[in-house]
Amino acid sequence: MAFDHPYARELGDFLRARRGRLRPRDVGLEPGPRRKVAGLRREEVALLAGLSTDYYQRMEQGREVRPSDEVLDALASALDLDDEERRHLFTLARAARRPAAVRARRAPERVPDSTRRLLHVMGAPAVVLGRHLDVLAWNTLAEALLGDPATLPPGRRNLLMALFEDSGARARCPDWEATALQYIGMLRAAVATDPTHPRATTIIGELSIRSADFRRLWARHEVRETVHGTKLFRHPQVGEITLTWDVYPLPGNPGPVLLVYTAEPGTADAERIQLLASLHATRESWRAPAHEPGLSEAARGQGREPRTL
């Protein structure tokens, strides 16, 4: 009978996805005739890892198994996992060893006032992200670059949801699929620490219903705890901008992170960011009454064009 443990199920899904990614020739096996699966068979993975087929099958099915670190090492080698995938495998398996009744502590995600002050004195676009890629706070340069999150309901202020649900996202994001895989990999890493978190369940469930692309990419079980990269933006006012982005952890475990976009000083990209800041400041000056104290967030967002976050 299947063992109803969320980490065991997630571990089984991950193993199946990684097995399906490999071909016999990738691991030194002859493909042979009449193969019914595109990737490796269960018995082939078991052979490569030195396990019984029944034991490995029970792992994929999420049944009650407690693999040792030695078994996990053998599986990581058999499935040709990279360092991030290996860490993900160990995280899931070690969590699956704990009783299913153990629940993760879920403190509300808050942005300290000091972090909000930091955001608004920074000379670069920056946002604070929650563990499931929710946008918790942002500065005016981020608003100019990414669009105003205040135009979205609080539950939709999420990088991944915006990327898949905004019909214009692909036009404004030339590397759309690479970005989607990056965000999905980051969400996978969060899911590995708490697979039954209600926010993760909501995001995955809604996007699975609404987007065939999300279902396809989510099924790949990509895992990326990315903290640095470059991103190309196609902005309607200033054209294409290539920026470097970095993620900095904020207090908490797990806590929010600060995502900052920067450009090399003296480059055309840096000049475009400055131009964008100037244009945004000019536009906001025409809307000054909408920023009077006491107005609701919804009122401040009226008339602004939402864009992908």
VENDAPE-V204909 format. One record per pair of residues at least 4 apart in sequence whose ideal C-beta (glycine too) atoms are under 6 Angstrom apart, sorted by sequence separation. I is the first residue (numbers start at 1). J is the second residue. D is the distance in Angstrom with one decimal. If there is no record, write none. Layout:
# VENDAPE-V204909
I;J;D, I;J;D
This chain:
# VENDAPE-V204909
22;26;4.8, 40;44;4.4, 51;55;5.0, 67;71;4.1, 75;79;6.0, 81;85;3.8, 90;94;5.9, 98;102;5.0, 111;115;5.2, 122;126;5.2, 129;133;5.7, 130;134;3.9, 138;142;4.2, 142;146;5.5, 152;156;4.4, 161;165;5.4, 162;166;5.3, 168;172;5.9, 169;173;5.6, 175;179;5.6, 191;195;5.2, 201;205;5.8, 204;208;5.9, 207;211;5.3, 214;218;5.7, 251;255;5.5, 263;267;5.8, 295;299;4.5, 3;8;5.5, 24;29;3.9, 40;45;5.4, 46;51;4.6, 51;56;5.0, 58;63;4.3, 67;72;5.5, 76;81;4.4, 81;86;4.7, 111;116;5.9, 138;143;6.0, 143;148;4.9, 152;157;5.1, 156;161;5.7, 250;255;5.0, 265;270;5.5, 295;300;5.7, 59;65;5.2, 130;136;5.4, 163;169;5.3, 170;176;4.7, 173;179;5.7, 234;240;5.4, 250;256;4.9, 263;269;4.0, 24;31;4.6, 46;53;4.5, 58;65;5.3, 119;126;5.6, 207;214;4.2, 208;215;5.4, 263;270;4.0, 127;135;5.3, 128;136;4.6, 149;157;4.6, 233;241;4.7, 249;257;5.4, 250;258;5.9, 128;137;4.2, 191;200;5.3, 43;53;4.6, 46;56;4.1, 76;86;4.6, 232;242;5.1, 247;257;4.9, 248;258;4.5, 263;273;5.5, 290;300;5.3, 42;53;5.9, 45;56;5.9, 127;138;4.4, 138;149;5.9, 231;243;5.8, 247;259;5.4, 76;89;5.8, 126;139;5.4, 42;56;5.7, 135;149;5.0, 230;244;5.4, 231;245;5.8, 246;260;5.6, 42;57;5.4, 127;142;5.0, 125;141;4.2, 126;142;5.7, 229;245;5.7, 245;261;5.0, 22;39;5.3, 72;89;5.9, 111;128;5.2, 125;142;4.1, 163;180;5.8, 22;40;5.0, 72;90;5.7, 228;246;5.2, 243;261;4.2, 244;262;5.3, 20;39;3.7, 120;139;5.4, 19;39;5.2, 119;139;4.3, 125;145;4.5, 227;247;4.4, 243;263;5.5, 19;40;5.1, 72;93;5.5, 109;130;4.5, 116;137;5.7, 135;157;4.4, 160;183;4.6, 50;74;5.6, 134;158;5.0, 159;183;5.5, 49;74;4.1, 111;136;5.0, 133;158;5.5, 19;45;5.5, 49;75;5.0, 67;93;5.4, 111;137;4.5, 133;159;4.3, 133;160;5.1, 242;269;5.5, 241;269;5.2, 49;78;4.1, 48;78;3.7, 66;97;5.2, 241;272;4.9, 45;78;5.5, 184;217;5.5, 184;218;6.0, 189;223;5.9, 238;272;4.5, 188;223;4.9, 189;225;4.7, 180;217;5.7, 185;222;4.4, 238;275;5.3, 184;222;5.9, 185;223;5.4, 238;276;5.0, 185;224;2.9, 181;222;5.4, 237;279;5.7, 164;207;5.5, 16;60;5.5, 182;226;5.7, 15;60;5.1, 164;211;4.7, 12;60;4.7, 12;61;5.8, 12;62;4.0, 164;214;5.2, 9;62;4.2, 8;62;4.2, 175;232;5.6, 132;190;5.6, 174;232;5.2, 131;190;4.8, 2;62;5.9, 3;63;4.9, 174;234;5.9, 2;63;5.8, 3;64;3.8, 18;79;4.5, 172;234;4.9, 132;199;4.9, 132;200;5.5, 132;203;6.0, 11;92;4.2, 10;92;5.5, 11;93;5.8, 7;92;5.4, 11;96;5.6, 7;95;4.1, 8;96;4.5, 7;96;4.0, 104;194;4.3, 5;96;5.8, 5;100;4.5, 92;192;5.7, 91;192;4.9, 88;192;5.7, 136;256;5.8, 131;254;5.0, 130;256;5.5, 128;256;5.1, 129;257;5.3, 128;258;5.8, 129;259;5.4, 127;259;5.2, 144;276;5.0, 126;260;4.5, 88;223;4.3, 124;260;5.5, 125;261;4.4, 141;277;5.7, 144;280;3.5, 172;308;5.7, 85;223;5.6, 124;262;5.0, 84;223;5.4, 169;308;4.1, 166;308;4.5, 162;308;5.0, 109;256;5.8, 150;297;5.3, 162;309;4.2, 150;300;5.9, 151;301;4.4, 159;309;5.2, 150;301;3.9, 151;304;5.1, 151;306;4.2, 148;304;4.7, 147;306;5.4, 147;307;3.0, 146;309;5.0, 135;309;5.8, 10;195;4.9, 6;195;4.2, 6;196;4.9, 17;221;3.6, 14;221;5.1
